[in-house]
Amino acid sequence: MDIIQAMIIGLVQGLTEFLPVSSSAHLIFAQQFLGVTEPSLAFDVLLHLGTLVAVVGYFFKDIVRMIIAFFKSLLDIVKGRFKSEIKRDPYKKLAWFTILATIPVGIAGIAFDDLVESLFTGITLPAFFLLITGCLLFASQRMNTGKINIDEINWKEALILGCGQACALLPGLSRSGTTIATGLLLDLDKEFAAKFSFILSIPAILGATVIQLKDVSITNVELTAWIAGFAIAAISGYLAIKFLLKLIKERSLDVFAYYCWIIGIIILVATIFFGM
């Protein structure tokens, strides 16, 4: 893999990790078209670390407040005032609900790791699930009133969001798209749904990276290409988060639904008629 291929794959990873169009599907498509048959697992881990840097960098202040609030809430448990304090402090609620919503994807990732990995071998299934992502985005916006924010959300809604994120282990189901759409179907405020989706990505990406590390063997390191891919993934990921939060505040996500449908149909047609 040369530096141009690494930069393109890094760009695809950074943008599609956070835009609701499925990073897994686009990475499979990009690798197919670039002729990169099997990128190094170490490089894949490095790209995920790049997107992790992007989301942590963007929400750094919120993350620090959540960590402080979490440890304060442990003291609240000791003092027997956990329920009242978690309702009063949104960062305590956000910290605990992030942990709660991460449980489903953690269980699914460990239990179905081999099955999920086997689904990444072709482009037909990701293209099909990309169509499903488009349908979720399109339908969810038309069923949302945006009444629920951090003050109103309860543990059941957080857990359902986590189940939505777990479903996105399937290639072609966008993690951000599925969690945002799930949030909108639950009547979450659009901006809060997007923000919570991005925060949920932190433990999800970190967990996936840790699981991959056990199989990593670093050989034939293309240092310049890898550094370029990492940097592009981090920068483009940061910009993708900023862009989507602005877009969801001012407009709808229909453009991504149309995009998912178009790309999914093109790939399916190409597979059927050209044997891709």
N, C-alpha and C positions, 0 to 999 in steps of 0.2 A: 504494500500500500504506500503510494507516494504522498507527498505533502498536500497536493491538490485534492486527492481523494479524502485524505484525513480532514481537511478543512471543510469539504462539502458535507461529509458525514457528521462532523462536529456542528455545523450550521443546522443541519436537519434535526439532530438531537436537541440542540438548544431551543429552537423554535417550536418544534412539535411536542416537546415534553410539557409545555405549558399552554400552548394554543390547543383548542379542543378538536384536534384532528388526528390523534393517535401517533405517538412517537414510534411505537413498535412497528406499525404498518409502514410508516414512511422510511424507517431504517431498512426494513426488508426490501422495499421498493428501490431505495437508493443503492443498496449493495448489489441488487440484481442488475440495475442499469449501469452501474460503474464497473461491474465485473469483479467486485470484491466478494469472493465466495464465502470466506469465513474470517472476519476480522478477529484479531487477537482479543481474547477475553480480558486481558489486562488493559487493552485500549478501550474496550467497552466499559470497564469499571472506571477508567479515567474520565470518560465522557460523562458518566453518571455523577462523578464527583464535581465535574464542571457545572452541571445543572444544579447540584446541591449548593455549590458556592453562590450561584445566581439567586436562588430563592432565599437562602440564609442572608445574603447581602441585602436583598430588597426589604426583607421583613426583620432586619437585625434588631431594631428597637423593640418591636413587638415580641420577638423571641426572648430577649433579655427580660422583659417584663413578665412573660409567661413563666420563665424559669424561677424568677424571684417569687412570683405569686404561688407557684407550685410548692416551694419549700415553706412559704408562710402558711399554706393550707395544711401542711403536715402538722404544724403547731396547732392549727385550729382543731384538727382531729383529736389531738391530745387534750385540748381544753374543752372539747365537746361542743364546739360552735361551728362545725364544718358546714352544715346545711345553710345556716343564716349567712355566713361569710361568703360562700360560693355564689349565692344569689346577689350579694352586694358588690362583689369585685368581678368584673367581666373577664379579667385576665386569669383569675383562678378557674373560672368556668371554662375558658378557652383551653387552658392547659389540661384539665382533667378530661374534657370532651375530645381533645386531640388524642389523648392516650386511649380513650374508650373506642373512638372511631378507627384507630389503627389496629385494634385486635382482629377484626375480620380478615383484613388483608394479610396480617401476619400468619394467622392460622391457615388461610388458603394457600399462601405462598409456600409454606412448609409442607402442607399435606399434598398439594398437587403440583409440586415443582417439576417433576419429570414429565407429567402430562402436559403442562403448559409449555415446557421447553420443546416438546415434540410438535407443537402446533406452529412453531416458527420456521418450519422447513420450506414452506411454499408461499405463494402470494395470493392464492385464491381465497383462502379463509380470511386473511386480514382484509381483503377487499370487501368481502361480504359483511364483516363486522363493522367496516367503515360506513357502510350504508345504514347499519343499525345506529351508529353514533349520530349520523345526520338526522335520523328520525327522532332520537331522544332529544337532541338540541331543539329541533323544530317544534315538537309537541310540548316540551316543558315550558317554553316561553309563553305559550298560549293558554297555559293552565295555572300561571303564577300570578298572585296578587301582591307578593312582596311584603307580607305583613310581619314576618319573623326576623328579628336580628339577634345579636348575641344575648340581649337581655331576656328574650322570650324563648329561645331554643331550649329543648329539654333533652334528657339523655337518650330517649327513644329515637328522636330525630338524628342525633349525632351517630347512634349505632346504625341506623338505616343508611346514612351517608357513608359510613365505613363499609357497609355491605356493597354499596354502589362502587366504591373504590376497589373492593376485592374482585368484583366482576370484570373490572378493567385489566385484570391480568391476561385476559384473552387478547391476542394480537388483533388490532383493528378497533377495539373498543377503547376510545380515548380515556385516559385516567382523569384528566381535568374535565373533559366533556361529560363523562359519566357522573362524576361527583357534582359538578355544577348543575347538570340537568336534574339529578336526584334532589339537590337542594331546592331548585326551582319548583319541582313537583311537590315538595314538602312545604311550599309557600315561603321559603326564605327570601329575604331581601337580596336582590341580584348582586350588589356589591359584596355583601357579607358572604353569600354563597361562593363567589369567586375567591375571596380572601381566605375563607376556611378551606377551600379546595387546595389552594397553594400551600397553606400551612400544613395540611395533611400530607402533602407530597414529601415533606422533609423526612419524617420517620419511614415513609414508604421507600423512598430512594435510598436512604441510609441502610435500611434493612435488606433491600435487594443487593446493595453493594457488599454488605457483610457476607451474605449467603454466597455471592460469586467469588469472594476472596479465597475461599477454601480450595477452589479449583484453578486459581491463577498461577501460571508459571511464566516468569518473565524471560523470554528468549528473543533474540533478533530484534532488540529494541530500536525502533526508528525514532530517535529522540526528538528531532526537529519536527517531524510530522505529528508525533504524539502531543508535544507541547502546543503546536498550532491548533490541533483538534480540540484540546482541553480549553484553550483560551477562547476559541470561537464559540464553543458550547456554553461557556460561562457568560460571555458578553451577549450573545444572541438570546440566551435564556432570560437574562435580566431585562432586556428590551422587550421580549415577548410578554413577560409578566406586566410590565408597565403599559404596554399597548392594550392588552386584554382588559385590564382594570379600567382604563380610560374608555374603551369601546363599550364595555358592558354598562358603564354609567350613562353614556350618552346615546347609545343605539342598541340594536338587538344583535343576537349571535346568528341570525339567519344566514349570513354570508358563509359561515363555517359549515352550516348544515348543507347548503348548496355545494360547497367545495367537497365535502365528504361524499355526497352523492355522485358528483361528476367524476372524481378520481376513482371511487369504487366501481362505477359502471365502466369506465375506460379500462381499468385493470381486468375486470371480469370478461369484457368483450375481447380484449387482447389475448387473454388466456384461452378463451374458447376458440377463437379464429386463427390465432398465430402460435398457439402452443407455448406461450411464455412460461 
